[in-house]
Amino acid sequence: MKKLFWVSIGIAALAAFFASSHPDGLEKTAEQLGFLAKGAAWRSLMAGYSVPFISNQMFSTAFAGVAGILIIFCGCVGITRLMRKE
Amino acid sequence: MHIPDGFLDPKISAGMMGAAAMALGYCFSKLKAAVTAVVSQHALAVAGKGVQSIASGGRRVLTKLGEQKIYQMGMTASLIFAAQMFNFPISSGTSGHLIGGVFASVILGPFAGAIVIASVLLVQSFFFADGGLLALGANIINMAVLGSLVCYYIYYYLKKIAPEVVAIMAAAWTSVVLAALACSLQIGFSGTIALSEIIPAMMRVHMVIGIAEALITLALVNVFRSMLKEE
C-alpha cells in the first residue's frame, strides 16, 4: 500500500510533463458554445496547478501536484488521529 | 468536468450544495458505522478509561480494520488526484481526464467511494481553483454522488449477470456520461446556455471520454487489488 503513495506522486509529476494541455470536455464545450468567459477561477494559492515561485510551467505544475498529494495525505492522517482520540 | 464559478446561478449552486451536504452526511454516518465498533462498558472499564463511558453506556471507537480502511481511502484519494491531473487527448483539440468515481467505489464501497471523490474535489477547488467554490456542491453531486455512489449500484447489479470486467467498464462509462448529463442540466437550468445546445455537445464529448474512463478504471482496479494481495 505504501508503494501506492509513491506511485501517486510519480503520476502527478509525470502528468506535469506529459499530460495534454488541451481544454477538457466541459471547457471545450463552453468555448464552442461561447460561454467560457462566464467562468471565473478564484485566486487560490496554486490556481491552475501552478505555484507562483517557480517560473518553469512544468516544474511548477509538478510541484503543485506533489503538494496536492501531501495535502490529501495529511488530511487522512489528521482524520485518523482525531477519530482515535474520540 | 469541474464546473467553475460563474456557470451556475446562485439558486442552483445553493440547492446543489444542500443536496450534496445531505448525501455526504448520509455517507459519513454509514462510514462511521463501518469503521467503528461499540465497545462494551466492561471492556472499557478493564482498559481503565471506562468511568465516564459507563455513565454514557459504552461508546464507539475506531477499530483496527477501520483505521486500515481510512488509510486505504487516503491512498485511493491521492491516486485519483494524481490521475485526474493526467489529461489525455481526445479528438480535435480536446482532452479528458479520469473522474475515478467507479474506481473508488469498487475498491472501497459506495459510501467511502463517494467521500473519497468529494474530498478530492474539495482539495482541488480549495487549493487549486479547479472547480469553483460555489459550484462545489454541484461538482460533488455530479462526480461523487452520481459518479461514485449511484454508479456503484450499476456495477453491483451488473456483476450478478455479467463478468466483472463488463460490470466495471459499463459502470465507469455510465458514470462519465451521467455526470456530464447532470452538469449540462445544471448549467442549462441556470440559464447560462440553452439546454438544447449544451446537452448534445456535452454528450458527444463525454461518450468518448467515458471509453477512456472505462479502460483506466479497469487497469487501476487490477493494480490496486494486486497491491492489496501483496500485503
Contacts between the chains, C-beta under 8 A, distances in Angstrom:
chain1	res1	chain2	res2	distance
A	1	B	71	7.1
A	1	B	72	7.0
A	1	B	75	5.8
A	1	B	227	6.4
A	1	B	228	7.4
A	1	B	231	6.4
A	3	B	227	6.4
A	4	B	75	4.7
A	4	B	78	7.7
A	4	B	79	6.0
A	4	B	224	7.4
A	4	B	227	6.1
A	5	B	75	6.4
A	5	B	78	6.4
A	7	B	79	6.9
A	7	B	82	8.0
A	8	B	75	7.6
A	8	B	78	4.2
A	8	B	79	4.7
A	8	B	81	7.1
A	8	B	82	4.3
A	9	B	82	7.2
A	10	B	82	7.9
A	11	B	79	7.4
A	11	B	82	3.9
A	11	B	83	6.1
A	11	B	85	7.5
A	11	B	86	6.4
A	12	B	81	7.3
A	12	B	82	4.0
A	12	B	85	5.6
A	14	B	86	7.4
A	15	B	82	6.7
A	15	B	85	3.9
A	15	B	86	4.2
A	15	B	87	7.7
A	16	B	85	7.3
A	18	B	86	7.7
A	19	B	85	6.2
A	19	B	86	4.9
A	19	B	87	4.5
A	19	B	88	7.5
A	19	B	95	7.7
A	19	B	97	7.9
A	20	B	87	4.3
A	20	B	88	5.9
A	20	B	89	4.3
A	20	B	95	3.9
A	21	B	87	7.3
A	21	B	95	7.6
A	22	B	87	7.0
A	22	B	89	6.1
A	22	B	90	8.0
A	22	B	93	5.1
A	22	B	94	5.6
A	22	B	95	4.1
A	23	B	93	7.6
A	23	B	94	6.5
A	23	B	95	6.8
A	24	B	1	6.9
A	24	B	87	6.3
A	24	B	94	7.2
A	24	B	95	5.4
A	24	B	96	5.9
A	24	B	97	6.2
A	25	B	1	6.2
A	25	B	90	7.3
A	25	B	94	6.3
A	25	B	95	7.9
A	25	B	96	5.5
A	25	B	180	6.9
A	25	B	202	6.9
A	25	B	205	4.1
A	25	B	206	5.3
A	25	B	209	5.4
A	26	B	1	4.9
A	26	B	2	7.3
A	26	B	3	7.0
A	26	B	180	7.8
A	26	B	183	6.5
A	26	B	202	7.1
A	28	B	93	7.2
A	28	B	94	4.3
A	28	B	205	6.5
A	29	B	198	6.7
A	29	B	201	4.6
A	29	B	202	5.4
A	29	B	205	6.3
A	30	B	7	7.3
A	32	B	201	6.4
A	33	B	193	5.3
A	33	B	197	5.5
A	33	B	198	6.3
A	33	B	201	6.2
A	34	B	193	7.9
A	35	B	7	7.1
A	35	B	187	8.0
A	35	B	192	5.3
A	35	B	193	5.0
A	38	B	6	4.6
A	38	B	7	6.0
A	38	B	192	6.1
A	39	B	4	3.8
A	39	B	5	7.1
A	39	B	6	4.7
A	39	B	7	5.7
A	39	B	132	7.8
A	40	B	4	6.4
A	40	B	5	5.1
A	40	B	6	4.4
A	40	B	132	7.5
A	41	B	4	5.8
A	41	B	5	7.6
A	41	B	129	4.3
A	41	B	132	7.6
A	42	B	5	6.7
A	42	B	129	5.5
A	42	B	132	7.3
A	42	B	133	6.2
A	43	B	129	7.3
A	44	B	126	7.0
A	44	B	127	6.0
A	44	B	128	6.2
A	44	B	129	4.0
A	45	B	127	6.4
A	46	B	127	5.5
A	46	B	128	5.1
A	46	B	129	7.8
A	47	B	128	6.5
A	47	B	129	3.9
A	48	B	128	7.2
A	48	B	129	6.6
A	48	B	130	7.7
A	49	B	85	6.7
A	49	B	128	5.5
A	49	B	130	7.1
A	61	B	85	7.7
A	64	B	128	6.8
A	65	B	82	6.6
A	65	B	85	5.4
A	67	B	127	7.7
A	68	B	81	5.5
A	68	B	123	6.2
A	68	B	124	7.6
A	68	B	127	6.5
A	68	B	128	6.7
A	69	B	78	4.5
A	69	B	81	6.1
A	69	B	82	6.3
A	71	B	123	5.7
A	71	B	127	6.2
A	72	B	74	6.5
A	72	B	77	5.0
A	72	B	78	4.8
A	72	B	81	5.9
A	72	B	119	7.0
A	72	B	120	7.3
A	72	B	123	5.9
A	73	B	74	6.1
A	73	B	78	6.1
A	75	B	74	7.5
A	75	B	119	7.0
A	75	B	123	7.5
A	76	B	70	6.5
A	76	B	71	6.9
A	76	B	73	6.8
A	76	B	74	2.9
A	76	B	77	7.1
A	77	B	74	7.5
A	79	B	70	6.4
A	80	B	62	7.5
A	80	B	67	6.0
A	80	B	70	5.2
A	80	B	71	7.1
A	83	B	35	7.5
A	83	B	36	7.6
A	83	B	62	4.6
A	83	B	66	7.9
A	83	B	70	7.4
A	84	B	62	5.4
A	84	B	67	7.4
A	86	B	60	7.7
A	86	B	61	7.2
A	86	B	62	7.4
